[in-house]
Amino acid sequence: MSQLLEAQISELKRYTACDISDALLKLKVPGAGFIPDLALRNPSSSFTTPAIAPACTVLFLPKFPPPPPSQLPNPNLHFADQLPPSSIIVIRQPPNQSNAIVGGIVASRMAQLGSKGIVVDGRVRDLVQLAELSGMPIYSLSTSTVGAGALSTPHAINHPITLSCGITINPGDLIFLSPAPDPGAVCIPQNLVAEVLEILPTMVEVDELALQDVKEGLSITEAFKRRRGNL
């Protein structure tokens, strides 16, 4: 990871997921970067500050009918053994499947290799084991008791993926995961990181002033006119 990116990530940790989405909305990013309907599956872990890292994407395909030839770097190795360190792993599961694609063993291997978080556009299992993975947030759409091999097979690593919500994640996009009690997941396109950081300070300051105005009795209309009129 470059020194510039490390500095950008350090600066982004000052903000919330809502702040990031506000900036992305102003930059006209579809959906303001928000990855909806995810739940934090290990809220009791020591995940207390935002986890921010480049996305490493993983695409799963249905196991039946037989999928096209694997595009994994090494088809003879488990996909989790091939993931780069210091990434947030974003996994796309085929729709309408009842099995999980990440469980305790897979998540433990990701943690061992230095992953900063996991986002599963699909199901996970082994929640007790996931809760033991300190400091690595794990988000998913839902849960299951069934292992990945029942219906799914990993197909590609670090290819662009389109999640079920319609958001496209490109390898290297920054994923911002916020902790409880206000969890959330946001994707920052890598080509907009500098612009997001440029506009965040003013946007946050303006909203803090507007909030204070409302607490002091001003109407929202008046507060927004006073504070947001020039934005």
C-alpha positions in Angstrom: 0.0 0.0 0.0 1.4 3.4 -1.0 2.2 6.1 1.6 -0.5 8.3 0.0 -3.2 5.7 0.3 -2.2 5.0 3.9 -2.4 8.8 4.7 -5.8 8.9 2.9 -7.1 6.0 5.0 -5.9 7.6 8.2 -7.7 10.8 7.3 -10.9 8.9 6.4 -11.0 7.3 9.8 -12.0 10.7 11.3 -15.4 10.4 9.6 -18.5 8.3 9.8 -20.1 6.1 7.1 -22.9 8.7 6.8 -20.3 11.4 6.2 -18.8 9.4 3.4 -22.1 8.8 1.8 -23.0 12.5 2.0 -19.8 13.3 0.1 -20.4 10.6 -2.5 -23.9 11.8 -3.0 -22.6 15.3 -3.7 -20.2 13.7 -6.2 -23.2 11.9 -7.9 -22.0 8.4 -7.1 -24.9 6.0 -7.7 -26.5 5.0 -4.4 -23.9 7.3 -2.6 -21.7 4.2 -2.3 -23.9 2.6 0.3 -24.1 -1.2 0.3 -27.6 -1.8 1.7 -29.2 -4.5 3.9 -26.0 -5.8 5.4 -25.8 -6.9 9.0 -22.7 -6.9 11.2 -22.3 -10.5 12.3 -19.7 -10.1 15.0 -20.6 -6.8 16.8 -19.0 -8.0 20.1 -15.5 -8.2 18.6 -13.0 -5.4 19.3 -14.0 -3.6 16.1 -14.3 -0.1 17.5 -13.0 2.2 14.8 -13.8 2.2 11.1 -12.1 -0.5 9.0 -11.0 1.0 5.7 -9.0 -0.9 3.0 -8.9 -1.6 -0.7 -11.4 -4.1 -1.9 -10.4 -7.6 -2.9 -13.3 -9.0 -4.8 -14.3 -12.7 -5.0 -17.0 -13.9 -7.5 -18.9 -17.2 -6.7 -20.9 -19.0 -9.4 -23.6 -21.7 -9.1 -22.2 -25.1 -8.8 -24.9 -26.6 -11.0 -25.0 -26.7 -13.9 -21.2 -26.9 -14.1 -19.7 -23.4 -14.4 -17.1 -22.3 -17.0 -13.4 -22.9 -16.2 -12.2 -21.3 -13.0 -10.4 -18.0 -13.3 -8.8 -18.3 -9.9 -5.0 -17.6 -9.9 -4.5 -21.2 -8.8 -7.5 -23.4 -9.2 -5.8 -26.1 -7.1 -5.8 -23.9 -4.0 -8.7 -22.9 -1.9 -9.7 -19.3 -2.8 -9.1 -18.1 0.8 -5.5 -19.2 0.5 -5.0 -16.8 -2.4 -6.2 -13.5 -0.9 -3.9 -10.5 -0.6 -3.2 -9.0 2.9 -4.5 -5.6 4.1 -7.7 -5.9 2.0 -11.4 -6.0 2.7 -12.8 -9.1 1.0 -16.0 -8.4 -0.9 -17.7 -11.6 -2.0 -20.6 -12.0 -4.5 -22.8 -15.1 -4.0 -25.2 -16.2 -6.7 -28.8 -15.0 -6.0 -31.5 -17.2 -4.4 -29.1 -19.6 -2.7 -29.7 -21.0 0.8 -26.1 -22.0 1.6 -23.4 -19.9 3.2 -20.2 -19.1 1.4 -18.1 -18.0 4.4 -17.9 -19.8 7.7 -15.6 -20.1 10.6 -12.7 -21.8 8.9 -12.7 -19.6 5.8 -13.0 -16.4 7.9 -10.2 -17.5 10.2 -7.9 -18.1 7.2 -8.7 -14.6 5.9 -7.9 -13.1 9.3 -4.6 -15.0 9.4 -3.6 -13.6 6.0 -4.3 -10.1 7.2 -7.7 -9.2 5.9 -9.2 -6.1 7.4 -12.8 -7.1 7.0 -15.3 -9.3 5.1 -18.4 -8.2 3.2 -20.6 -11.1 1.9 -23.3 -10.3 -0.6 -24.9 -13.5 0.5 -24.9 -15.8 3.5 -22.4 -16.7 6.3 -22.5 -19.4 9.1 -20.7 -20.3 12.3 -21.6 -17.1 14.0 -20.0 -18.1 17.3 -16.7 -18.7 15.6 -17.0 -15.4 13.6 -17.6 -13.5 16.8 -14.2 -14.7 18.1 -12.3 -13.1 15.2 -11.3 -9.9 17.0 -10.9 -6.7 15.1 -12.1 -8.0 11.7 -15.7 -7.0 11.0 -17.8 -9.4 9.1 -20.9 -8.2 7.2 -23.4 -10.3 5.3 -26.9 -10.2 3.9 -28.1 -13.3 5.8 -27.0 -16.5 7.5 -27.3 -20.3 6.9 -26.3 -23.6 8.4 -25.2 -25.1 5.1 -21.6 -25.0 3.7 -20.6 -23.3 0.5 -19.9 -26.6 -1.4 -23.6 -27.4 -1.5 -24.5 -24.9 -4.2 -21.6 -22.5 -4.8 -18.1 -22.5 -6.2 -15.5 -19.7 -6.2 -14.7 -18.5 -9.8 -12.6 -15.4 -9.8 -10.6 -13.1 -7.5 -10.0 -9.4 -8.1 -12.4 -9.0 -11.1 -15.1 -6.3 -11.0 -18.3 -7.6 -9.4 -21.8 -6.2 -9.4 -23.6 -6.8 -6.1 -27.2 -7.8 -5.8 -28.1 -4.1 -4.9 -26.7 -3.0 -8.2 -23.4 -1.4 -7.0 -20.3 -2.4 -8.9 -17.2 -2.9 -6.8 -13.8 -2.7 -8.6 -10.7 -4.2 -7.1 -8.9 -1.4 -5.3 -12.0 0.7 -4.5 -11.9 1.6 -0.8 -14.4 -0.1 1.5 -15.4 1.8 4.6 -16.9 -0.4 7.4 -18.2 1.4 10.5 -18.6 -0.3 13.9 -21.6 -0.7 16.2 -23.7 1.0 17.4 -23.9 2.7 14.0 -22.7 0.0 11.5 -22.6 0.5 7.8 -20.7 -0.3 4.6 -19.8 2.2 1.9 -17.7 1.8 -1.2 -15.5 4.8 -2.3 -14.5 4.5 -5.9 -10.7 4.7 -5.9 -10.6 7.6 -8.4 -12.7 9.7 -6.1 -10.9 9.3 -2.8 -9.0 12.6 -3.1 -12.2 14.5 -4.0 -14.1 12.9 -1.1 -11.4 14.0 1.4 -11.4 17.5 -0.1 -15.1 18.2 0.5 -15.6 16.2 3.7 -14.3 18.8 6.2 -16.6 21.6 5.0 -19.6 19.3 4.7 -19.2 17.9 8.2 -18.7 21.3 9.7 -21.8 22.7 8.0 -24.0 19.9 9.3 -22.6 20.2 12.8 -23.6 23.9 12.8 -27.0 23.1 11.3 -27.6 20.6 14.1 -26.7 23.1 16.7 -29.0 25.6 15.2 -31.9 23.1 15.3 -31.1 22.2 18.9 -31.3 25.9 19.7 -34.8 26.1 18.2 -34.2 27.1 14.6 -36.3 25.4 12.0 -34.7 23.0 9.6 -35.6 25.2 6.7 -33.9 28.2 8.3 -30.9 26.1 9.5 -30.3 24.7 6.1 -30.7 28.1 4.4 -28.2 29.6 6.8 -25.6 26.8 6.7 -26.0 25.0 3.4 -26.9 28.0 1.2 -23.5 28.1 -0.4 -22.9 24.3 -0.8 
